[in-house]
Amino acid sequence: MNIVIVSMHSCPMGTPGSSDVGGMNIYLYNLASNLVQLGHNVWIFTKSHEGCTYNTQEYYDQIKLVHFTIGESETDKSELFNYTEEFSNLIFDFVNINSLEIDLIYSHYWLSGIIGQKLTQLFNIPHFVTFHTMAKTKSKYSPKNLEHPQREVTEKMVMESADFIIALSTTESIDIRDMYQISQKKIIVFPPGVDLVSFSPVNKSLAKQKLSMKNEKNVLFVGRIDPIKGIEILLEMAKILKAKFQYKLLIVGGGSINSKELIELNNELEKTNIQLSLRDEELQTQIAQYQELTNDLLKINDSLGLKDASLKDQLNAIRFKNEELAKLNNDLIQKDSTIFSLRGKISELNNILSLSEDKQQAQLQKLELLQNQITLLEQESQIQKEISLNEIKKMETQSSKTLEQVEILSNQIDTLQQEIVLLNSALEASERDTQIKDLEIEVLGEKLNKALTSKVFELQKYRSEFFGKLQSILGDREDIKIVGDRFIFESELLFESASDDLEISGKQKLSEIGLTLKETTNQIPDDIDWIIMVEGHTDKRPIKTTQFPSNWELSTARANSVLKLLLDLGFSPNRLAAAGYGEFYPISDGETDSDFQQNRRIELKLTSR
């Protein structure tokens, strides 16, 4: 298929982290690359940007990136709405001038959706759209966020007209269905994947060591520095978490160093750091107080003992008694709070008594009831205090014998800690060896990738040189065409109907082309593993003869005839390959004689092995 991808506001080849260049751009680049691997041709249309030195660039033969100049280079994304009509016309003219046959429009973001909607009407082809973000969802979670006044109504219009909507998550599909009232039947959930070559799990300790990070808790933000990423929410969260946990906040991102957003973020970070420093001091004070209380409790435990019980039972008994004591203390605090509240109500009732003679008697009765409640609570409080004192005395008399056993355990713990230190030393040495080997493997992998990439580009140079020479030889012939990375002969030029014998005129033209190809391949260095692929194709009308029982045999025989001619021209057998595909890979799906003629063909392709 020939697929057009529209990304008006941001170029897939832009530098990640720069203005409006982030996850969506990487997503589009990998999407196009994978579509090409599936055998499709892709054109990507975007606006020119700073650092762009070309209008049209070709990647991997089947990806064409086209830049159009609209507005100013620094035109804000929100202002591009005014240029959508112009951008649509530029794509329409480009397709017509270059005689492109487009099968599908796939637009990304709401601005590109407007363009895709118009193009699908002009070309009468399907339109797929992915929004990445939506105005109503952003307004729901960030009410202060200001969007273009036309965005919500435009998104709904694009959703209603599109053939399918590609949602990147189930949550997004639900928002599209419920917030924009779009039928679930036209929504396809297709979550993005992960490049496992670039990203894979590693040992956390080893990762921290490579990054020279201490073994402490970290909160990491990685992304573009932009208000829409919600960094201010992260900073507010940092203030809350710092009061409860010890951790370090790391922000890694890109963008202009002089941008307004980055300056504001730096100012906010300075304020947050000051506040967190103050909270650190408060936390340290609280920790010191807690340690003092812990030491006091340990001193009490050191002086306690239990009779006829194992160490584990003794420790559990102490823990249980501590919990009981804590509950009693909580009860006392709650009862004291109740008493304080009741005393406040008594004060209010005393004020009320002065307001009305008629209500005094009722208020006095309430007052008496409250006084009785206070008396009962005070008695319960006194009982609870006595119970707490008795429990403490019991713990003091029961825990005295645990001291010796605790000392024995302490000695055993010291011995175990020494053994752990030795084991950690051995483990660190092993990790260092592993790290060195991983680095060596990584370096070798990079060298191999660079070498392979170099060979691919070098072979592409010779292929382009051959196509240039071939174009001058062919002129305007319609029966021999250059399509993508291969050139195509119609079978009528080379063979009689139902025959695999080359005709004289076809053999002469094929020999001329073969010699040009031989001249080009002689220049290819020996370290590039190239091959010429000869492919035979027929139309779908069946054949059944003694020599050719089906189109498989006919297409294979014709491909072999061309291969034998190339052998006669001096090509090495290990540089040639032939295959027959029958009628199963047509160029045209029509039923006319012209369609059948296009499908009967021989294809030659210079490629890597």
Secondary structure, DSSP 8 states (H G I E B T S, - for coil): -EEEEE-SSS-TTS-TTSTT-SHHHHHHHHHHHHHHHTT-EEEEEEE--TT---SEEEETTTEEEEEE--S-TT--GGGGGGGHHHHHHHHHHHHHHTT----EEEEESHHHHHHHHHHHHHHT--EEEE-SS-HHHHHHH-TT----TTHHHHHHHHHHH-SEEEESSHHHHHHHHHHS---GGGEEE------TTT-----HHHHHHHTT--SS-EEEEES---GGG-HHHHHHHHHHHHTT---EEEEE--S-TT-HHHHHHHHHHHHHHHHHHHHHHHHHHHHHHHHHHHHHHHHHHHT---SS--HHHHHHHHHHHHHHHHHHHHHHHHHHHHHHHHHHHHHHHHHHHTT-HHHHHHHHHHHHHHHHHHHHHHHHHHHHHHHHHHHHHHHHHHSTTHHHHHHHHHHHHHHHHHHHHHHHHHHHHHHHHHHHHHHHHHHHHHHHHHHHHHHHHHHHHHHHHHHHHHHHHHTT-SSEEEETTEEEEEHHHHB-TT--SB-HHHHHHHHHHHHHHHHHHTTS-TTS-EEEEEEEE--SS----SS-SSHHHHHHHHHHHHHHHHHHTT--GGGEEEEE-TTSS-S----SHHHHHHHSEEEEEEEE-
